[in-house]
Amino acid sequence: MSTHTQATTPSDPASQGTHQYVITLEIPGSVSGTYFGTCSPVDSTRHDVFTDLRRQIALDNPDLARGNVVFFALEPNQL
């Protein structure tokens, strides 16, 4: 089983988005991937962000297009 992790934003705090996300997809016994980063959704719902992330992951990694969602989090990017 291979695992892929991807950072999608630079580490410069001034360029970070309003929200931080983590999503893990898996095809059991085959492949899994964890993706994380920041985004600034405008006029979007949590579901919109989720489906946009799934769509982008599927474009970049066709093996995970039908992967099971193991974990998804979308939180404000503030302490």
mmCIF file of the N, C-alpha and C atoms, coordinates in Angstrom:
data_MODEL
# 
_entry.id   MODEL 
# 
loop_
_atom_site.group_PDB 
_atom_site.id 
_atom_site.type_symbol 
_atom_site.label_atom_id 
_atom_site.label_alt_id 
_atom_site.label_comp_id 
_atom_site.label_asym_id 
_atom_site.label_entity_id 
_atom_site.label_seq_id 
_atom_site.pdbx_PDB_ins_code 
_atom_site.Cartn_x 
_atom_site.Cartn_y 
_atom_site.Cartn_z 
_atom_site.occupancy 
_atom_site.B_iso_or_equiv 
_atom_site.pdbx_formal_charge 
_atom_site.auth_seq_id 
_atom_site.auth_comp_id 
_atom_site.auth_asym_id 
_atom_site.auth_atom_id 
_atom_site.pdbx_PDB_model_num 
ATOM 1   N N  . MET A 1 1  ? 0.844   -1.164 0.000   1.00 0.00 ? 1  MET A N  1 
ATOM 2   C CA . MET A 1 1  ? 0.000   0.000  0.000   1.00 0.00 ? 1  MET A CA 1 
ATOM 3   C C  . MET A 1 1  ? 0.893   1.231  0.000   1.00 0.00 ? 1  MET A C  1 
ATOM 4   N N  . SER A 1 2  ? 0.612   2.169  -0.889  1.00 0.00 ? 2  SER A N  1 
ATOM 5   C CA . SER A 1 2  ? 1.387   3.400  -0.900  1.00 0.00 ? 2  SER A CA 1 
ATOM 6   C C  . SER A 1 2  ? 0.591   4.521  -0.241  1.00 0.00 ? 2  SER A C  1 
ATOM 7   N N  . THR A 1 3  ? 1.299   5.477  0.295   1.00 0.00 ? 3  THR A N  1 
ATOM 8   C CA . THR A 1 3  ? 0.680   6.624  0.944   1.00 0.00 ? 3  THR A CA 1 
ATOM 9   C C  . THR A 1 3  ? 1.252   7.881  0.344   1.00 0.00 ? 3  THR A C  1 
ATOM 10  N N  . HIS A 1 4  ? 0.384   8.845  0.109   1.00 0.00 ? 4  HIS A N  1 
ATOM 11  C CA . HIS A 1 4  ? 0.808   10.112 -0.472  1.00 0.00 ? 4  HIS A CA 1 
ATOM 12  C C  . HIS A 1 4  ? 0.359   11.241 0.440   1.00 0.00 ? 4  HIS A C  1 
ATOM 13  N N  . THR A 1 5  ? 1.252   12.168 0.715   1.00 0.00 ? 5  THR A N  1 
ATOM 14  C CA . THR A 1 5  ? 0.921   13.349 1.508   1.00 0.00 ? 5  THR A CA 1 
ATOM 15  C C  . THR A 1 5  ? 1.311   14.564 0.711   1.00 0.00 ? 5  THR A C  1 
ATOM 16  N N  . GLN A 1 6  ? 0.433   15.556 0.696   1.00 0.00 ? 6  GLN A N  1 
ATOM 17  C CA . GLN A 1 6  ? 0.683   16.735 -0.118  1.00 0.00 ? 6  GLN A CA 1 
ATOM 18  C C  . GLN A 1 6  ? 0.355   18.005 0.652   1.00 0.00 ? 6  GLN A C  1 
ATOM 19  N N  . ALA A 1 7  ? 1.271   18.949 0.652   1.00 0.00 ? 7  ALA A N  1 
ATOM 20  C CA . ALA A 1 7  ? 0.993   20.278 1.191   1.00 0.00 ? 7  ALA A CA 1 
ATOM 21  C C  . ALA A 1 7  ? 0.617   21.169 0.019   1.00 0.00 ? 7  ALA A C  1 
ATOM 22  N N  . THR A 1 8  ? -0.436  21.927 0.165   1.00 0.00 ? 8  THR A N  1 
ATOM 23  C CA . THR A 1 8  ? -0.925  22.699 -0.971  1.00 0.00 ? 8  THR A CA 1 
ATOM 24  C C  . THR A 1 8  ? -0.762  24.204 -0.816  1.00 0.00 ? 8  THR A C  1 
ATOM 25  N N  . THR A 1 9  ? -0.165  24.651 0.273   1.00 0.00 ? 9  THR A N  1 
ATOM 26  C CA . THR A 1 9  ? 0.017   26.083 0.453   1.00 0.00 ? 9  THR A CA 1 
ATOM 27  C C  . THR A 1 9  ? 1.406   26.369 0.993   1.00 0.00 ? 9  THR A C  1 
ATOM 28  N N  . PRO A 1 10 ? 1.917   27.561 0.718   1.00 0.00 ? 10 PRO A N  1 
ATOM 29  C CA . PRO A 1 10 ? 3.216   27.934 1.283   1.00 0.00 ? 10 PRO A CA 1 
ATOM 30  C C  . PRO A 1 10 ? 3.112   28.136 2.787   1.00 0.00 ? 10 PRO A C  1 
ATOM 31  N N  . SER A 1 11 ? 4.253   28.131 3.469   1.00 0.00 ? 11 SER A N  1 
ATOM 32  C CA . SER A 1 11 ? 4.251   28.255 4.924   1.00 0.00 ? 11 SER A CA 1 
ATOM 33  C C  . SER A 1 11 ? 4.243   29.715 5.401   1.00 0.00 ? 11 SER A C  1 
ATOM 34  N N  . ASP A 1 12 ? 4.280   30.673 4.500   1.00 0.00 ? 12 ASP A N  1 
ATOM 35  C CA . ASP A 1 12 ? 4.250   32.088 4.862   1.00 0.00 ? 12 ASP A CA 1 
ATOM 36  C C  . ASP A 1 12 ? 2.885   32.438 5.460   1.00 0.00 ? 12 ASP A C  1 
ATOM 37  N N  . PRO A 1 13 ? 2.815   32.835 6.751   1.00 0.00 ? 13 PRO A N  1 
ATOM 38  C CA . PRO A 1 13 ? 1.519   33.107 7.391   1.00 0.00 ? 13 PRO A CA 1 
ATOM 39  C C  . PRO A 1 13 ? 0.688   34.164 6.667   1.00 0.00 ? 13 PRO A C  1 
ATOM 40  N N  . ALA A 1 14 ? 1.324   35.120 6.021   1.00 0.00 ? 14 ALA A N  1 
ATOM 41  C CA . ALA A 1 14 ? 0.580   36.174 5.337   1.00 0.00 ? 14 ALA A CA 1 
ATOM 42  C C  . ALA A 1 14 ? -0.206  35.643 4.136   1.00 0.00 ? 14 ALA A C  1 
ATOM 43  N N  . SER A 1 15 ? 0.203   34.511 3.587   1.00 0.00 ? 15 SER A N  1 
ATOM 44  C CA . SER A 1 15 ? -0.460  33.974 2.401   1.00 0.00 ? 15 SER A CA 1 
ATOM 45  C C  . SER A 1 15 ? -1.389  32.801 2.720   1.00 0.00 ? 15 SER A C  1 
ATOM 46  N N  . GLN A 1 16 ? -1.558  32.473 3.991   1.00 0.00 ? 16 GLN A N  1 
ATOM 47  C CA . GLN A 1 16 ? -2.422  31.355 4.352   1.00 0.00 ? 16 GLN A CA 1 
ATOM 48  C C  . GLN A 1 16 ? -3.879  31.754 4.232   1.00 0.00 ? 16 GLN A C  1 
ATOM 49  N N  . GLY A 1 17 ? -4.718  30.766 3.921   1.00 0.00 ? 17 GLY A N  1 
ATOM 50  C CA . GLY A 1 17 ? -6.136  31.015 3.747   1.00 0.00 ? 17 GLY A CA 1 
ATOM 51  C C  . GLY A 1 17 ? -6.881  31.124 5.057   1.00 0.00 ? 17 GLY A C  1 
ATOM 52  N N  . THR A 1 18 ? -8.170  31.329 4.949   1.00 0.00 ? 18 THR A N  1 
ATOM 53  C CA . THR A 1 18 ? -9.016  31.498 6.123   1.00 0.00 ? 18 THR A CA 1 
ATOM 54  C C  . THR A 1 18 ? -9.369  30.174 6.796   1.00 0.00 ? 18 THR A C  1 
ATOM 55  N N  . HIS A 1 19 ? -9.218  29.059 6.061   1.00 0.00 ? 19 HIS A N  1 
ATOM 56  C CA . HIS A 1 19 ? -9.555  27.740 6.591   1.00 0.00 ? 19 HIS A CA 1 
ATOM 57  C C  . HIS A 1 19 ? -8.428  26.747 6.318   1.00 0.00 ? 19 HIS A C  1 
ATOM 58  N N  . GLN A 1 20 ? -8.286  25.783 7.203   1.00 0.00 ? 20 GLN A N  1 
ATOM 59  C CA . GLN A 1 20 ? -7.305  24.702 7.048   1.00 0.00 ? 20 GLN A CA 1 
ATOM 60  C C  . GLN A 1 20 ? -8.079  23.403 6.873   1.00 0.00 ? 20 GLN A C  1 
ATOM 61  N N  . TYR A 1 21 ? -7.617  22.557 5.945   1.00 0.00 ? 21 TYR A N  1 
ATOM 62  C CA . TYR A 1 21 ? -8.291  21.278 5.703   1.00 0.00 ? 21 TYR A CA 1 
ATOM 63  C C  . TYR A 1 21 ? -7.315  20.117 5.751   1.00 0.00 ? 21 TYR A C  1 
ATOM 64  N N  . VAL A 1 22 ? -7.861  18.954 6.079   1.00 0.00 ? 22 VAL A N  1 
ATOM 65  C CA . VAL A 1 22 ? -7.149  17.679 6.002   1.00 0.00 ? 22 VAL A CA 1 
ATOM 66  C C  . VAL A 1 22 ? -8.153  16.678 5.455   1.00 0.00 ? 22 VAL A C  1 
ATOM 67  N N  . ILE A 1 23 ? -7.758  15.919 4.451   1.00 0.00 ? 23 ILE A N  1 
ATOM 68  C CA . ILE A 1 23 ? -8.622  14.875 3.898   1.00 0.00 ? 23 ILE A CA 1 
ATOM 69  C C  . ILE A 1 23 ? -7.769  13.653 3.589   1.00 0.00 ? 23 ILE A C  1 
ATOM 70  N N  . THR A 1 24 ? -8.256  12.491 3.992   1.00 0.00 ? 24 THR A N  1 
ATOM 71  C CA . THR A 1 24 ? -7.579  11.223 3.708   1.00 0.00 ? 24 THR A CA 1 
ATOM 72  C C  . THR A 1 24 ? -8.541  10.341 2.931   1.00 0.00 ? 24 THR A C  1 
ATOM 73  N N  . LEU A 1 25 ? -8.065  9.816  1.810   1.00 0.00 ? 25 LEU A N  1 
ATOM 74  C CA . LEU A 1 25 ? -8.820  8.876  0.985   1.00 0.00 ? 25 LEU A CA 1 
ATOM 75  C C  . LEU A 1 25 ? -8.057  7.565  0.921   1.00 0.00 ? 25 LEU A C  1 
ATOM 76  N N  . GLU A 1 26 ? -8.794  6.469  0.789   1.00 0.00 ? 26 GLU A N  1 
ATOM 77  C CA . GLU A 1 26 ? -8.147  5.154  0.750   1.00 0.00 ? 26 GLU A CA 1 
ATOM 78  C C  . GLU A 1 26 ? -8.935  4.188  -0.121  1.00 0.00 ? 26 GLU A C  1 
ATOM 79  N N  . ILE A 1 27 ? -8.206  3.407  -0.887  1.00 0.00 ? 27 ILE A N  1 
ATOM 80  C CA . ILE A 1 27 ? -8.744  2.222  -1.536  1.00 0.00 ? 27 ILE A CA 1 
ATOM 81  C C  . ILE A 1 27 ? -8.123  1.080  -0.743  1.00 0.00 ? 27 ILE A C  1 
ATOM 82  N N  . PRO A 1 28 ? -8.921  0.394  0.093   1.00 0.00 ? 28 PRO A N  1 
ATOM 83  C CA . PRO A 1 28 ? -8.364  -0.613 1.005   1.00 0.00 ? 28 PRO A CA 1 
ATOM 84  C C  . PRO A 1 28 ? -7.458  -1.623 0.306   1.00 0.00 ? 28 PRO A C  1 
ATOM 85  N N  . GLY A 1 29 ? -6.297  -1.812 0.905   1.00 0.00 ? 29 GLY A N  1 
ATOM 86  C CA . GLY A 1 29 ? -5.336  -2.779 0.390   1.00 0.00 ? 29 GLY A CA 1 
ATOM 87  C C  . GLY A 1 29 ? -4.607  -2.327 -0.851  1.00 0.00 ? 29 GLY A C  1 
ATOM 88  N N  . SER A 1 30 ? -4.838  -1.107 -1.312  1.00 0.00 ? 30 SER A N  1 
ATOM 89  C CA . SER A 1 30 ? -4.235  -0.660 -2.559  1.00 0.00 ? 30 SER A CA 1 
ATOM 90  C C  . SER A 1 30 ? -3.460  0.647  -2.395  1.00 0.00 ? 30 SER A C  1 
ATOM 91  N N  . VAL A 1 31 ? -4.165  1.734  -2.150  1.00 0.00 ? 31 VAL A N  1 
ATOM 92  C CA . VAL A 1 31 ? -3.521  3.040  -2.103  1.00 0.00 ? 31 VAL A CA 1 
ATOM 93  C C  . VAL A 1 31 ? -4.290  3.943  -1.135  1.00 0.00 ? 31 VAL A C  1 
ATOM 94  N N  . SER A 1 32 ? -3.576  4.870  -0.524  1.00 0.00 ? 32 SER A N  1 
ATOM 95  C CA . SER A 1 32 ? -4.219  5.880  0.316   1.00 0.00 ? 32 SER A CA 1 
ATOM 96  C C  . SER A 1 32 ? -3.467  7.187  0.145   1.00 0.00 ? 32 SER A C  1 
ATOM 97  N N  . GLY A 1 33 ? -4.122  8.270  0.490   1.00 0.00 ? 33 GLY A N  1 
ATOM 98  C CA . GLY A 1 33 ? -3.486  9.573  0.386   1.00 0.00 ? 33 GLY A CA 1 
ATOM 99  C C  . GLY A 1 33 ? -4.077  10.539 1.386   1.00 0.00 ? 33 GLY A C  1 
ATOM 100 N N  . THR A 1 34 ? -3.222  11.318 2.002   1.00 0.00 ? 34 THR A N  1 
ATOM 101 C CA . THR A 1 34 ? -3.634  12.371 2.910   1.00 0.00 ? 34 THR A CA 1 
ATOM 102 C C  . THR A 1 34 ? -3.203  13.694 2.307   1.00 0.00 ? 34 THR A C  1 
ATOM 103 N N  . TYR A 1 35 ? -4.132  14.632 2.226   1.00 0.00 ? 35 TYR A N  1 
ATOM 104 C CA . TYR A 1 35 ? -3.898  15.938 1.624   1.00 0.00 ? 35 TYR A CA 1 
ATOM 105 C C  . TYR A 1 35 ? -4.276  16.999 2.642   1.00 0.00 ? 35 TYR A C  1 
ATOM 106 N N  . PHE A 1 36 ? -3.481  18.060 2.721   1.00 0.00 ? 36 PHE A N  1 
ATOM 107 C CA . PHE A 1 36 ? -3.775  19.120 3.672   1.00 0.00 ? 36 PHE A CA 1 
ATOM 108 C C  . PHE A 1 36 ? -3.328  20.447 3.099   1.00 0.00 ? 36 PHE A C  1 
ATOM 109 N N  . GLY A 1 37 ? -3.913  21.497 3.597   1.00 0.00 ? 37 GLY A N  1 
ATOM 110 C CA . GLY A 1 37 ? -3.543  22.824 3.133   1.00 0.00 ? 37 GLY A CA 1 
ATOM 111 C C  . GLY A 1 37 ? -4.519  23.844 3.660   1.00 0.00 ? 37 GLY A C  1 
ATOM 112 N N  . THR A 1 38 ? -4.471  25.029 3.072   1.00 0.00 ? 38 THR A N  1 
ATOM 113 C CA . THR A 1 38 ? -5.383  26.085 3.458   1.00 0.00 ? 38 THR A CA 1 
ATOM 114 C C  . THR A 1 38 ? -6.126  26.579 2.229   1.00 0.00 ? 38 THR A C  1 
ATOM 115 N N  . CYS A 1 39 ? -7.280  27.181 2.475   1.00 0.00 ? 39 CYS A N  1 
ATOM 116 C CA . CYS A 1 39 ? -8.080  27.750 1.406   1.00 0.00 ? 39 CYS A CA 1 
ATOM 117 C C  . CYS A 1 39 ? -8.899  28.894 1.972   1.00 0.00 ? 39 CYS A C  1 
ATOM 118 N N  . SER A 1 40 ? -9.440  29.708 1.088   1.00 0.00 ? 40 SER A N  1 
ATOM 119 C CA . SER A 1 40 ? -10.301 30.819 1.486   1.00 0.00 ? 40 SER A CA 1 
ATOM 120 C C  . SER A 1 40 ? -11.605 30.730 0.701   1.00 0.00 ? 40 SER A C  1 
ATOM 121 N N  . PRO A 1 41 ? -12.513 29.869 1.142   1.00 0.00 ? 41 PRO A N  1 
ATOM 122 C CA . PRO A 1 41 ? -13.767 29.708 0.410   1.00 0.00 ? 41 PRO A CA 1 
ATOM 123 C C  . PRO A 1 41 ? -14.622 30.980 0.491   1.00 0.00 ? 41 PRO A C  1 
ATOM 124 N N  . VAL A 1 42 ? -15.156 31.380 -0.645  1.00 0.00 ? 42 VAL A N  1 
ATOM 125 C CA . VAL A 1 42 ? -16.024 32.550 -0.719  1.00 0.00 ? 42 VAL A CA 1 
ATOM 126 C C  . VAL A 1 42 ? -17.396 32.073 -1.186  1.00 0.00 ? 42 VAL A C  1 
ATOM 127 N N  . ASP A 1 43 ? -18.414 32.395 -0.424  1.00 0.00 ? 43 ASP A N  1 
ATOM 128 C CA . ASP A 1 43 ? -19.780 31.972 -0.752  1.00 0.00 ? 43 ASP A CA 1 
ATOM 129 C C  . ASP A 1 43 ? -19.860 30.473 -1.003  1.00 0.00 ? 43 ASP A C  1 
ATOM 130 N N  . SER A 1 44 ? -19.158 29.692 -0.184  1.00 0.00 ? 44 SER A N  1 
ATOM 131 C CA . SER A 1 44 ? -19.139 28.237 -0.309  1.00 0.00 ? 44 SER A CA 1 
ATOM 132 C C  . SER A 1 44 ? -19.617 27.614 0.993   1.00 0.00 ? 44 SER A C  1 
ATOM 133 N N  . THR A 1 45 ? -20.135 26.412 0.877   1.00 0.00 ? 45 THR A N  1 
ATOM 134 C CA . THR A 1 45 ? -20.488 25.637 2.055   1.00 0.00 ? 45 THR A CA 1 
ATOM 135 C C  . THR A 1 45 ? -19.374 24.634 2.332   1.00 0.00 ? 45 THR A C  1 
ATOM 136 N N  . ARG A 1 46 ? -19.451 24.001 3.477   1.00 0.00 ? 46 ARG A N  1 
ATOM 137 C CA . ARG A 1 46 ? -18.495 22.936 3.818   1.00 0.00 ? 46 ARG A CA 1 
ATOM 138 C C  . ARG A 1 46 ? -18.549 21.840 2.755   1.00 0.00 ? 46 ARG A C  1 
ATOM 139 N N  . HIS A 1 47 ? -19.756 21.509 2.308   1.00 0.00 ? 47 HIS A N  1 
ATOM 140 C CA . HIS A 1 47 ? -19.919 20.482 1.278   1.00 0.00 ? 47 HIS A CA 1 
ATOM 141 C C  . HIS A 1 47 ? -19.271 20.912 -0.046  1.00 0.00 ? 47 HIS A C  1 
ATOM 142 N N  . ASP A 1 48 ? -19.400 22.185 -0.412  1.00 0.00 ? 48 ASP A N  1 
ATOM 143 C CA . ASP A 1 48 ? -18.756 22.682 -1.632  1.00 0.00 ? 48 ASP A CA 1 
ATOM 144 C C  . ASP A 1 48 ? -17.245 22.473 -1.573  1.00 0.00 ? 48 ASP A C  1 
ATOM 145 N N  . VAL A 1 49 ? -16.649 22.818 -0.439  1.00 0.00 ? 49 VAL A N  1 
ATOM 146 C CA . VAL A 1 49 ? -15.199 22.653 -0.292  1.00 0.00 ? 49 VAL A CA 1 
ATOM 147 C C  . VAL A 1 49 ? -14.839 21.173 -0.369  1.00 0.00 ? 49 VAL A C  1 
ATOM 148 N N  . PHE A 1 50 ? -15.593 20.324 0.309   1.00 0.00 ? 50 PHE A N  1 
ATOM 149 C CA . PHE A 1 50 ? -15.356 18.876 0.287   1.00 0.00 ? 50 PHE A CA 1 
ATOM 150 C C  . PHE A 1 50 ? -15.390 18.338 -1.144  1.00 0.00 ? 50 PHE A C  1 
ATOM 151 N N  . THR A 1 51 ? -16.444 18.665 -1.898  1.00 0.00 ? 51 THR A N  1 
ATOM 152 C CA . THR A 1 51 ? -16.550 18.129 -3.264  1.00 0.00 ? 51 THR A CA 1 
ATOM 153 C C  . THR A 1 51 ? -15.468 18.706 -4.175  1.00 0.00 ? 51 THR A C  1 
ATOM 154 N N  . ASP A 1 52 ? -15.101 19.968 -3.970  1.00 0.00 ? 52 ASP A N  1 
ATOM 155 C CA . ASP A 1 52 ? -14.011 20.553 -4.763  1.00 0.00 ? 52 ASP A CA 1 
ATOM 156 C C  . ASP A 1 52 ? -12.684 19.847 -4.479  1.00 0.00 ? 52 ASP A C  1 
ATOM 157 N N  . LEU A 1 53 ? -12.411 19.547 -3.205  1.00 0.00 ? 53 LEU A N  1 
ATOM 158 C CA . LEU A 1 53 ? -11.186 18.826 -2.860  1.00 0.00 ? 53 LEU A CA 1 
ATOM 159 C C  . LEU A 1 53 ? -11.184 17.433 -3.471  1.00 0.00 ? 53 LEU A C  1 
ATOM 160 N N  . ARG A 1 54 ? -12.304 16.711 -3.359  1.00 0.00 ? 54 ARG A N  1 
ATOM 161 C CA . ARG A 1 54 ? -12.388 15.363 -3.949  1.00 0.00 ? 54 ARG A CA 1 
ATOM 162 C C  . ARG A 1 54 ? -12.151 15.412 -5.450  1.00 0.00 ? 54 ARG A C  1 
ATOM 163 N N  . ARG A 1 55 ? -12.752 16.399 -6.105  1.00 0.00 ? 55 ARG A N  1 
ATOM 164 C CA . ARG A 1 55 ? -12.604 16.543 -7.556  1.00 0.00 ? 55 ARG A CA 1 
ATOM 165 C C  . ARG A 1 55 ? -11.140 16.798 -7.916  1.00 0.00 ? 55 ARG A C  1 
ATOM 166 N N  . GLN A 1 56 ? -10.480 17.692 -7.200  1.00 0.00 ? 56 GLN A N  1 
ATOM 167 C CA . GLN A 1 56 ? -9.085  18.010 -7.498  1.00 0.00 ? 56 GLN A CA 1 
ATOM 168 C C  . GLN A 1 56 ? -8.170  16.815 -7.235  1.00 0.00 ? 56 GLN A C  1 
ATOM 169 N N  . ILE A 1 57 ? -8.406  16.103 -6.152  1.00 0.00 ? 57 ILE A N  1 
ATOM 170 C CA . ILE A 1 57 ? -7.603  14.915 -5.851  1.00 0.00 ? 57 ILE A CA 1 
ATOM 171 C C  . ILE A 1 57 ? -7.778  13.872 -6.947  1.00 0.00 ? 57 ILE A C  1 
ATOM 172 N N  . ALA A 1 58 ? -9.004  13.669 -7.413  1.00 0.00 ? 58 ALA A N  1 
ATOM 173 C CA . ALA A 1 58 ? -9.268  12.695 -8.480  1.00 0.00 ? 58 ALA A CA 1 
ATOM 174 C C  . ALA A 1 58 ? -8.560  13.082 -9.781  1.00 0.00 ? 58 ALA A C  1 
ATOM 175 N N  . LEU A 1 59 ? -8.510  14.379 -10.076 1.00 0.00 ? 59 LEU A N  1 
ATOM 176 C CA . LEU A 1 59 ? -7.803  14.831 -11.280 1.00 0.00 ? 59 LEU A CA 1 
ATOM 177 C C  . LEU A 1 59 ? -6.307  14.582 -11.165 1.00 0.00 ? 59 LEU A C  1 
ATOM 178 N N  . ASP A 1 60 ? -5.756  14.847 -9.981  1.00 0.00 ? 60 ASP A N  1 
ATOM 179 C CA . ASP A 1 60 ? -4.322  14.687 -9.769  1.00 0.00 ? 60 ASP A CA 1 
ATOM 180 C C  . ASP A 1 60 ? -3.907  13.233 -9.537  1.00 0.00 ? 60 ASP A C  1 
ATOM 181 N N  . ASN A 1 61 ? -4.827  12.426 -8.984  1.00 0.00 ? 61 ASN A N  1 
ATOM 182 C CA . ASN A 1 61 ? -4.533  11.033 -8.620  1.00 0.00 ? 61 ASN A CA 1 
ATOM 183 C C  . ASN A 1 61 ? -5.724  10.151 -8.973  1.00 0.00 ? 61 ASN A C  1 
ATOM 184 N N  . PRO A 1 62 ? -5.849  9.768  -10.235 1.00 0.00 ? 62 PRO A N  1 
ATOM 185 C CA . PRO A 1 62 ? -7.010  8.983  -10.678 1.00 0.00 ? 62 PRO A CA 1 
ATOM 186 C C  . PRO A 1 62 ? -7.245  7.703  -9.869  1.00 0.00 ? 62 PRO A C  1 
ATOM 187 N N  . ASP A 1 63 ? -6.192  7.137  -9.293  1.00 0.00 ? 63 ASP A N  1 
ATOM 188 C CA . ASP A 1 63 ? -6.362  5.927  -8.484  1.00 0.00 ? 63 ASP A CA 1 
ATOM 189 C C  . ASP A 1 63 ? -7.254  6.167  -7.272  1.00 0.00 ? 63 ASP A C  1 
ATOM 190 N N  . LEU A 1 64 ? -7.312  7.404  -6.797  1.00 0.00 ? 64 LEU A N  1 
ATOM 191 C CA . LEU A 1 64 ? -8.109  7.720  -5.608  1.00 0.00 ? 64 LEU A CA 1 
ATOM 192 C C  . LEU A 1 64 ? -9.482  8.310  -5.939  1.00 0.00 ? 64 LEU A C  1 
ATOM 193 N N  . ALA A 1 65 ? -9.840  8.360  -7.202  1.00 0.00 ? 65 ALA A N  1 
ATOM 194 C CA . ALA A 1 65 ? -11.110 8.970  -7.607  1.00 0.00 ? 65 ALA A CA 1 
ATOM 195 C C  . ALA A 1 65 ? -12.305 8.318  -6.923  1.00 0.00 ? 65 ALA A C  1 
ATOM 196 N N  . ARG A 1 66 ? -12.238 7.037  -6.661  1.00 0.00 ? 66 ARG A N  1 
ATOM 197 C CA . ARG A 1 66 ? -13.338 6.326  -6.007  1.00 0.00 ? 66 ARG A CA 1 
ATOM 198 C C  . ARG A 1 66 ? -12.956 5.866  -4.608  1.00 0.00 ? 66 ARG A C  1 
ATOM 199 N N  . GLY A 1 67 ? -11.979 6.534  -4.028  1.00 0.00 ? 67 GLY A N  1 
ATOM 200 C CA . GLY A 1 67 ? -11.500 6.161  -2.700  1.00 0.00 ? 67 GLY A CA 1 
ATOM 201 C C  . GLY A 1 67 ? -12.512 6.453  -1.605  1.00 0.00 ? 67 GLY A C  1 
ATOM 202 N N  . ASN A 1 68 ? -12.429 5.667  -0.546  1.00 0.00 ? 68 ASN A N  1 
ATOM 203 C CA . ASN A 1 68 ? -13.246 5.894  0.641   1.00 0.00 ? 68 ASN A CA 1 
ATOM 204 C C  . ASN A 1 68 ? -12.680 7.075  1.412   1.00 0.00 ? 68 ASN A C  1 
ATOM 205 N N  . VAL A 1 69 ? -13.553 7.899  1.941   1.00 0.00 ? 69 VAL A N  1 
ATOM 206 C CA . VAL A 1 69 ? -13.115 9.010  2.784   1.00 0.00 ? 69 VAL A CA 1 
ATOM 207 C C  . VAL A 1 69 ? -12.884 8.448  4.184   1.00 0.00 ? 69 VAL A C  1 
ATOM 208 N N  . VAL A 1 70 ? -11.652 8.491  4.618   1.00 0.00 ? 70 VAL A N  1 
ATOM 209 C CA . VAL A 1 70 ? -11.282 8.002  5.941   1.00 0.00 ? 70 VAL A CA 1 
ATOM 210 C C  . VAL A 1 70 ? -11.355 9.147  6.954   1.00 0.00 ? 70 VAL A C  1 
ATOM 211 N N  . PHE A 1 71 ? -11.008 10.354 6.497   1.00 0.00 ? 71 PHE A N  1 
ATOM 212 C CA . PHE A 1 71 ? -11.008 11.499 7.394   1.00 0.00 ? 71 PHE A CA 1 
ATOM 213 C C  . PHE A 1 71 ? -11.198 12.768 6.583   1.00 0.00 ? 71 PHE A C  1 
ATOM 214 N N  . PHE A 1 72 ? -11.983 13.709 7.125   1.00 0.00 ? 72 PHE A N  1 
ATOM 215 C CA . PHE A 1 72 ? -12.125 15.028 6.525   1.00 0.00 ? 72 PHE A CA 1 
ATOM 216 C C  . PHE A 1 72 ? -12.337 16.049 7.636   1.00 0.00 ? 72 PHE A C  1 
ATOM 217 N N  . ALA A 1 73 ? -11.561 17.123 7.599   1.00 0.00 ? 73 ALA A N  1 
ATOM 218 C CA . ALA A 1 73 ? -11.728 18.216 8.548   1.00 0.00 ? 73 ALA A CA 1 
ATOM 219 C C  . ALA A 1 73 ? -11.540 19.522 7.809   1.00 0.00 ? 73 ALA A C  1 
ATOM 220 N N  . LEU A 1 74 ? -12.388 20.494 8.131   1.00 0.00 ? 74 LEU A N  1 
ATOM 221 C CA . LEU A 1 74 ? -12.290 21.845 7.591   1.00 0.00 ? 74 LEU A CA 1 
ATOM 222 C C  . LEU A 1 74 ? -12.593 22.787 8.755   1.00 0.00 ? 74 LEU A C  1 
ATOM 223 N N  . GLU A 1 75 ? -11.580 23.544 9.151   1.00 0.00 ? 75 GLU A N  1 
ATOM 224 C CA . GLU A 1 75 ? -11.696 24.395 10.339  1.00 0.00 ? 75 GLU A CA 1 
ATOM 225 C C  . GLU A 1 75 ? -11.167 25.791 10.032  1.00 0.00 ? 75 GLU A C  1 
ATOM 226 N N  . PRO A 1 76 ? -11.668 26.797 10.758  1.00 0.00 ? 76 PRO A N  1 
ATOM 227 C CA . PRO A 1 76 ? -11.074 28.136 10.609  1.00 0.00 ? 76 PRO A CA 1 
ATOM 228 C C  . PRO A 1 76 ? -9.579  28.080 10.911  1.00 0.00 ? 76 PRO A C  1 
ATOM 229 N N  . ASN A 1 77 ? -8.805  28.809 10.160  1.00 0.00 ? 77 ASN A N  1 
ATOM 230 C CA . ASN A 1 77 ? -7.350  28.790 10.289  1.00 0.00 ? 77 ASN A CA 1 
ATOM 231 C C  . ASN A 1 77 ? -6.903  29.874 11.271  1.00 0.00 ? 77 ASN A C  1 
ATOM 232 N N  . GLN A 1 78 ? -7.289  29.696 12.517  1.00 0.00 ? 78 GLN A N  1 
ATOM 233 C CA . GLN A 1 78 ? -6.895  30.641 13.561  1.00 0.00 ? 78 GLN A CA 1 
ATOM 234 C C  . GLN A 1 78 ? -6.723  29.915 14.874  1.00 0.00 ? 78 GLN A C  1 
ATOM 235 N N  . LEU A 1 79 ? -5.971  30.485 15.752  1.00 0.00 ? 79 LEU A N  1 
ATOM 236 C CA . LEU A 1 79 ? -5.793  29.914 17.091  1.00 0.00 ? 79 LEU A CA 1 
ATOM 237 C C  . LEU A 1 79 ? -6.542  30.747 18.096  1.00 0.00 ? 79 LEU A C  1 
# 
